[in-house]
């Protein structure tokens, strides 16, 4: 039994999907399957049942899962202590983020961070707001980047960046590139993120200010990612509201177009989040957090866009909404 086998088993058990687990591990799907098969052969028991639609834990797999997770936590704690003694000459930082910061923002920062600290290995996991929050609470990641700050005991938040949001329509739609009243928006089917998403909360707040609810739309289609909404809009399923950054490629190719609502400035705040409990990986965590919060670094990496919302003070001074 080795750590690669345990990592592969835990991620497949979590995601219920070999392909997605392989992507997050930076391995091929056959390599992930090999690691789990080797673990099953060593233990002489089946841990996962593969069906055509999903992967299910066997009884043995359910028993092994919490023990394997604890073993991996202990190993990472030991490595973190050693890494601090080496002064960031090596290390492993585990990040979790929702789709827009995870796919459009953090890769740029991680690349620049690795140039300065080449010995530090960075793992990035992407999930919903609720999943990233759970990863934080269970200490499975060192730092989270979320689109919504939900007051939870033991989790600290800090506002990081503001992201413009836009309404998008199919490229052939009469509203493409046009100015539209918000009330007119309700004439079209709406593609929307799941409950608990920061984008959805922003949209619902804007609609409420104008005495509009989701029930005013002819139909609602909930989708689990910004890219799913963008593709759905491009396919003519309706209209949607997404991050301008996430829609950049589709806007450039003309698959979708922006519909401007006069007088409406839509923005979403992304938050850095971490556990209040002392992390064994505190040196690497603090170094990365300071790196991504540096105004000059943000301006350079994000093409002179608006610097982070972080005030010129230490992050430890921020309290969670509704409490510290």
N, C-alpha and C positions, 0 to 999 in steps of 0.2 A: 504494500500500500504506500503510495506517495502523494505529495501535495497536489500535483497536477491532476491525479485521478480524483481526489476529493473536490478540487475546484470545479472540474468538469461535471461531476455528479451533482454538486450543490446548485450550479447554475442551470443545468437541465431540469432538475427538480423544481427550481423556482420558476423558470420560464415555460416549462412543459413543451419545449421545442428545441431540437438539436441544432437547427440552422441558426436561430437567434442566439443560442448559447455560444455557438462557434464564432459568430460575429463579435460578440462582446469579449470573448477570450482571445481573439486574434488568431484563431486556429481554423483549419478546414473542418467540415462536418465529419469526414471519415476519421480525422485525428481525434475528435471528441468522442466519437463512437468507440474508437480503439481504447481510449483511456478508461471509459466506463466498462467496456467488455473485460479489460484486464483486471479492473477492480472486482467485478463480479466473479471472474475465474479464481482470483486469489481468495475471495471470501466463500467461494463455492455456493453462491446463492444469487437469485435474480433480484435486482434492485428496481428495475424499471420495466414496465410493459409498454411496448410500442404498438400503437394502433395506427390506422390510416390517417386519423384526424388529430391525435394528440398523444402525449406521453403521460403515463400514470405511474405513480409510485406503488410498488408492491408493499405488503405489510413489512417486509424486511427493510425496504427503502425508507418507509416512514419512521422506523426505529433508528435507522442509521443517520437520517438527516440531521436531527439536533446535535447528535454526538459529533458528526463530521464538521458541523458549523462551529462547534465549540473548539475542536482541535485546530481548525484554521484560524480562529481568533487568537488562540494562545500562540500559535506560530507567528502571526503578524505582530503580536505584541512584543515577542522576543526580538524579531527583526527590527521593529521600530526603535527599541532601546539601543540596539547595536548601531543602527543607522545614525542615531543622534550622536553617539560617541565618535562617529566618523565625520561628523560635520557636513552632512548632506553630500558626501562623496558617493553615497549610494542610498537607496531608500525605495519605498513603494507607497505612493499616494493613491487612494481610491476615492474617486469622485462619482457623484450621482447627480443627474440633471434631468429636467423635463426636456421635451423635444427641441424647442427652438434654441435655448442656450446650449444644449448638448450637441446639436447638429450644426449650428451656425456660429456660435460664439466661442465655446470652450476649446475646440480643436486649435484655433488660432493662438489662444493663450497658452495651451499646453505645449505647442510647438516652440514658442518663444521661451517658455520656462525650461524646456529640455535643452535648449541651446546654452542657457546659463548654468543649468544643473544637469549635465548629461548623464550622471550616474543615477538619477532618480527615475524610477519607472512609474508611469502614471496609467492607471486603469480608469476608464470612463464608462459608467453604466447609465443607460437612458431609460426612463420610465415615466409614469404619470406623476402628478403632484403627490397623490396619496402614497404611491409606491416609494418615491424618493424619501418622503417623510418617514415611512416605516423603516427604510434602510438606515436612516439616521438614528431612530429610536432604538434599533436593534444593534447599533454600532457596526453595521456592515460596510459603511462608507465613512470617510473622514470629513468630507465637506459636500454639501448639497447646494444646488442652484435651482430654485423653484420660482414659479410664476405667481405664487400666492403664499402669503405668510399666515399660517393657521396657528393660533395660540395653542401650543402643546407643552406640557411640562417637560423640562429638561432640554428644550431645543431653543437656540438663540438664532435670531435673524438679523440681517443687516441689508438695507436697500443698496443695491449695486448699480444696475443700469436701467434706464428707461428705453423701451422699445416701441416705436410707432406701430399702430395697428391700422389696417385699411379694410374697406369693403371691396371684395373682388367679384366680378361677374365673368361669364364666358366671353371669349374674345369677340364673338359675333353678336353679343347682346346689344340692344339699342342704348343701354346705359354705359357701355364701354367708353371710358374716358370722359364721361359726361358728369354734370352736376345733378344730384338727385336729392329730393327732400327725404328726410328720414321716414316720414309717414308712408311715402311711396314704396320704401323698401319692403314693407309688409305685404306687398302684392305678390312677392316671389317666394318659392320654397326656400327654406333656410338650412344650410349645413352648419352644424355647430359642434363644438367640443363637448366632451362628457362633463357631467356635474363634478365640481371640484377643480376645474381648470381655471387658471387665472384669466385667460382670454374670455371664457364664458362669463365669468363674474363681471368683467369689464363691460361686455356687451349688455348683460342683463341690467347693470346699473345705468348705462346710458339710455336704454329703452325705458326703464322705470322713470327716469327724469322727464321723459316726454309722454308719460302715461301710455306706454306701449308694453305689452307682454308677449311672451313667446307664443301664446295661444292666438295672437292676432295674425300669425303667419298661416298660409294655407297648409303647410306641412313642415315638419321638423325632422331632420336626419342627423343623429348623433354619430360622430366619428372620433376615433381615438388618437388622431395626430393631425398636425397642421398640414402635412403633405397629403394626407387622405382627403382633407377638405379641399385643398388646391386642385388635386386631380379630379375630385368629384365636381367641382365648379367648372373645370375645363371640359368635363364630359357633358355639361349641360344639366346637371342634377339640381341646380339652384344657385343661390348666392351664398357668400360666407364672409366672415371677418377673421383675418389672420395677421400675423406679423409681416410687416413689409419685407424684412430680411428673408424670412422663410419663402416668400413668394417671388423673390428677385428673379430667379431663372425663368419661372413661368411667365412673369411680366415681360421679360426681355424677348422671349420667343413668341409672345402674343397669344399664348394659350388661355391666359386670363387677362383681364384689364381691371384697372381701378375705377370704382364709381365713387366720386367725391361727394360728401355730404357737407354743404357749406356751413361754416360756423362750428363744426364738430372736430375737436382734436382728440383723437383716441390714442391712449398710451397704456402700456403695461409695464409694471415694475418687476424686475427680476431681483431675487433676494439670495444672498449667501446665507447658508444655514449650517450650524454645527451643534454638536452635543455639548451641554454644559459640563458634563463629566470630563475629568481630566483625561485627555487622550495620550496613550503611550507614544503616539506618532505626532506629538505636539509641535516639535521643531519643524518638521516637514510641512505640517498643516499651516502653521503660522507664516512660514516663508512663502508658501504658495498664495495664501490669502492676502498677504501684503503685496505680492507681485501683481495679482489681478486687480487690486484696489488702487494701485498707483495711477494717478491721473495722467502722467506723461506716457506711461505704458499703454493705457487704454486709448489715448488719443493717437498714438503711433500705430497700434495694431488695428484699430477700427477706423482708420482713414480719417482722422481728425473729427470724428463724431463727438457728440456731447460726452464729457468725462463722467466718471461714475458719480453716483449720488453720495458716496461716502464722504462725510465731513472730515476735516483735517484733525481727526482724533482717533484714538485706538478703538478698534472694533469691539472690545470688551465692554464699552460703555453703552451699547445698544440693548434695549429691553424688548422682549417679544410683545406683540400686541396683547393688551390685557394683563400684562405681568412681566416679570423678568425671566 
